[in-house]
Structures are given as C-alpha cells and as structure tokens.
Amino acid sequence: MTPVNRHEGNSDDAYVHNEAFWDEVTPVHAGSDFYRVDEFRRGADVLHDFIVEEVGDVSGLSMLHLQCHFGLDTLNWARLGAVVTGVDISGASIERARELASELGIPATFVRANVLEMGDRFDGRFDRVFTSIGALCWIGDLDSWGRVIARALKPGGVFYIAEFHPVMDTLQQSRPITESSAAYPGYPYFGDGVPLRFDPEGDDSDYAEASFTSAKSTFEWFHPVSEVIEVLINAGLTIKRFREFPFVTYKARQGMIQGDDGLWRLPPEVVPLPLMFSVAAVKAIA
C-alpha cells in the first residue's frame, strides 16, 4: 500500500477503519500458509525461536497478549505452559481465536477491546505482558499504551516486545533493494502523532496471502525506538534488555533473502540495517 496523505480525522475514526480491515482479513490469515495453523494443529510451535529464547520459561505464569490477532501465538504460549489472555480490537479475530482454542482444547481467555481502552479490568494480574511483530503501527497513543502495560503487570512482572525496527519501516517499497543505494527512506522515521492513510493501489497484496487484496484503507502511526523506550520508562518500568537484529520474520521488502533459519535479511551487497528490535522491561517490586 502507498501512503496517500496524513489522516485529517481523529484517532477514533482511524481505529474504526483499522478494525474493519482486521475483521476482513482475519479469515484470510487464518487460512493462509503464512500462519501455519495446520502445522500448529499437528503440534508444531509457530513462535519464532529467538522470541521464545528471549521471553524464557513461562510455565505456570500468567500472560497477557496485547493485539493477539486470531490468537495463534497466544495459544502457543499456552502450550508452553502459560495461563493466557489475549486482547484484540477485531471481533472477527477474537471469535476465531475462541474457536481455535475450543477446537484444540487449549485453555485461554480472549477479550475484544482496543488495548488502550481496557480500563482497570487487568490491573496487577499478569506475570508477563507480551506483544510482537507489526503491533505498534496500529497504536496512536504510546503514552497510554505504556501505562496499560504497567497497570497489567504484577510487581516484578516483565513486559516483552519484538517488533519491526522503524529503520526497516522507512525503507522504500517501489523496487527491489539489491544495493545500498536502493535502500533509501520512503517513509518517516520520526512520527508526529498523526497517522498516514494507506490506500490500496495497483496489485498490492496481503503480506500473508498474496492472492488477497483488501479494498479498505488503513491508518498507521510511526514511532522511533526512543519513543518506545521512553514511554516504558515513564510508565514506571525498568528496561532490562534492548536488542536490534539484522533480520525480519517475513519478506518485508523486495530483494530480501531468506536464510536457513527461515528469517529474511537484506542481500549481502547491502549495508546491514536494523530490521527488528526487542525490549524487555520489568515492573518494580514495591
């Protein structure tokens, strides 16, 4: 999708449009090879190894998964021993998550809500709060997001995020990145609180299912890494770990090459850039 212009409406309007998009795309994603649902049914883990390694053992721990989509990763954490709750803005996603949990006999709770509007229902309930990969661009108010995370954690609880690096998000998409000069910025690094509207154009296809093209516009916010870290600190959390990675979990830009580990990187003739990052932050014990 190509950004047409800045959104002139309010954030509530943007969230309504985004919710409609995710309602539409949920059945497409749930049926796609990208999400490996059939493999998960047969017992395979679908979480990326580096995320599982960084989060660590979750056996017996309560976990809140923010922006859980149709709950696949949430249910994988449950298989690894966590007591899970997933939250997502899309009613279609939550319905599909509940169906999948029931089908597979995996205990889980799923709640339909904008993660910024959960109120006090989860205050101090979780040992872990988790979110990952393509979540932050759908959040306009990161200050509120940080406070939601801090409220939901128990004292000593840990928040973890693995996310596309905003440097990767800036890279142009119009042609393959085969040399360093082709990796020029096409999108902003520093956001200003106003989302960009992305309209369908030409043969745009979905990241998980190439045969599907949505006719719906979406609205996305841009957040530098410094903003993410600062809002977590301002919410009262202590940064435990921050990492940057030269890989991404799918072919996010033309010209990327998949390694033996299943992850995608810029070709060797391109100067390496950070494509993902992760943060772990802990809530102080009173």
QUINOR-V83270 format. One line per field, one symbol per residue. ss: DSSP state (@ for helix, = for strand, . for the rest). burial: b if it has 24 or more other C-alpha atoms within 12 Angstrom, else e. A space follows every 10 residues. Layout:
# QUINOR-V83270
ss=???
burial=???
This chain:
# QUINOR-V83270
ss=.=====.... @@@@@@@@@@ @@@@@@@@@@ ......@@@@ @.......@@ @@@@@..... .=====.... .@@@@@@@@. ..======.. @@@@@@@@@@ @@@@....== ==..@@@... .....===== ==...@@@.. .@@@@@@@@@ @@======== ====.@@@@@ =........@ @@..=..... .....====. .......... .......=== ....@@@@@@ @@@@..==== =====..=.. ......==.. ...==..... .....===== ===...
burial=bbeeebbeee beebbbbbbb bbbbbbbbbb eeeebebeeb eeeebbbbeb beebbeebee bbbbbbbbbb bbbbbbbbbb ebbbbbbbbb bbbbbbbbeb beeeebbbbb bbbbbbbbee ebebbbbbbb bbbbbbbbbb bbbebbbbbb bbbbbbbbbb bbbbbbbbbb bbbeeebeee eebbeebbee bebbbbbbbe eeeeebbbee eeebebbbbb bbbbbebbbe bbbbbbbbbb ebbbbbbbbb bbbebbbeee eeebbbbeee eebbbbbbbb bbbeee
